[in-house]
Amino acid sequence: MTITQLDLTRINTFVFDVDGVLTDGRLYCFADGEQVRAFNIKDGFAIKHAIRQGYNVAIISAKNEPGVRMRLEDLNIEDIFLGADDKTEVFEDYIYMQGIHPATVAYMGDDMPDLEVMQRCGLRACPADAADDIKEISTFVATKGGGQGAARELIEKIMKAQDTW
């Protein structure tokens, strides 16, 4: 599939997975049980900029780590759903409560737990290193990998199409 100008101009909401999208998917596990991830600062800038420009930004992730929540809150993201066993249910509840039409949502995921929810969104996006099944259903495949600026690439492309970058 290809992305059209219409796809870009109707987007008002960004939803991101964390591991493999905002991070490169690697976990550094310490003896005390802490699991550390690295986030890309350029993704963070774009997320904060999108929020300042009035876009909705939400995170839906199966993992629930305090350090991840702290990073997301530092980016001024208010809609953070960690520990989501059923991402589709969380997504449906979120758009219902916020009054968001699914056609106006760009969702970026990277692996099979994102597949069903991505199919409900107006713009399905993934990093360059996403699973093949996710790439096949995506209307936008970033040139960058997860945790390497893929989220910024998506945000910047949409915001430039809307003259809000």
N, C-alpha and C positions, 0 to 999 in steps of 0.2 A: 504494500500500500504506500501511497505517497501522501505527504502532508500538503494541504492547500492553504491559501491565504485565509479562507473562511474558517478553517480549523483553528488557525492562530488568533484571529480577531475575536472569536467568541469566548475565549478562555478567560475566566476570572478567578479560577481556583487551581492551586497546585497541591497535589498530594504526593508524598514521597515515602518510600520504604527507607529503612536506614542501612542495614548491612547489605553491601553490594551495590548500593546507590549513592548514599552520602558518605559511605566508607568503601574501601576496596574489598571488603568482605573478610579480611584477615582479623583474627582475634588473638591478642596476646594474653595468655592465661598465666596468672601468678599463683604462688603457693597458697595465698590467703583466699583464693577463689575469685579475686577481681579479674574481670575481663576488660581489656583496654582496646579501644579502636582509635584510628586516626581519621579525622575529618578534614576536608579540604577547605581552606580559608576562603578561596574564591567562591565556592558554593555558598558559604556562609554570607559573604557580602551580597550575593545576588538574592538570597532568601530575605535578608533584612531589607534590601532595596525594594523587593516586590511587596513586602508588608507595608513599608512606608508609602508606597504608591497605591495602596488600597486593595491589593489582591488578598484572597484567602490563602493561607498556607496551612496544611495539616500533615501530620506524620502518622503513619500506621505501620507498626512493627510488631513482630511476634516476640521479640526479646524485650526484657524490661530491666534495664541497668540504670542505677542512679546517676552514673557519670554521663550517660547518653542524655538522660532527661535534663541534666544541668546544662549541657551544651546546647540543646534545643531551646531551652528557656532563655539562655544567653543570646540566642538569635531572635528573641521576641516572638517566638512561635507560641501561640496560646492553645491550639488544637493539637494536642499530643496524645496519641493513643498507643501506649506501649503494653506489651503482654497480650496483644490481640491474637487470640487463637483462631478467630474467624474474621479475617480482614474484610470480607464482603459484608458481613453483618455490621461491623463497625462503620464501614463506609456508608452503607444505606442509612444507618442511624444518624451519622454526621450530616449528610446532605439533607436529610429530612428536617433535622433540628435547625439547620442554618438556612433552609429554604433555597438550596442550590440545585440547579438542574444538572443532571449528570453530563449532558452535552457540553457544559461549560467547564468541565474538569479535565485537567491534564494530570495523569497519574504516571509516575515513573517507578517501575519495579524491575526486578532483575531475575526472578526465579519463579518456580511453580506456585508457591504460595500467593503470588501476585496475579496469577493468570485470570482467575474468575473475576476479581474486582476490576482489573484492567479492561475486561470486555464490556463493562458497564459505563465506561467513561468516553467522553467526546474525543479525547486525544490520548492515545496509548503510547508511552515513551519508555525507552530503556537505555542503559549505558551500552557502550560498544562491546563490553565483555559479558553481557547478559546471556542467560541460557538460550539455546537455539529456539525452543518453543516460544519464549517471550519475544525474541526478535521477530519471529514469523507473524505475530499478531500486532506488532507495534507499527504505528504510523510515523513514529520518529525514533530513529536509532542514532544516538549521539556518536560523535567521532571519538569521544573520550570515554574512558572506563569509569566504573564506579569509584567514588572517592578521588577522582582525578579531574573533576570539573564537569562531569556529565550534567549534574543538576543546574549548574550555572548556564551551560550551553542551552538547555531547554528554556530556562527562564529568560535569558537574554534574547533568544530567537522570538519568543512570544511577545515580550515587551517591546522589542524593536518593531515588530509588525503592528503594534498598537500605539507606537510613538510615545511610550511611557518609560523607555529605558533611560 
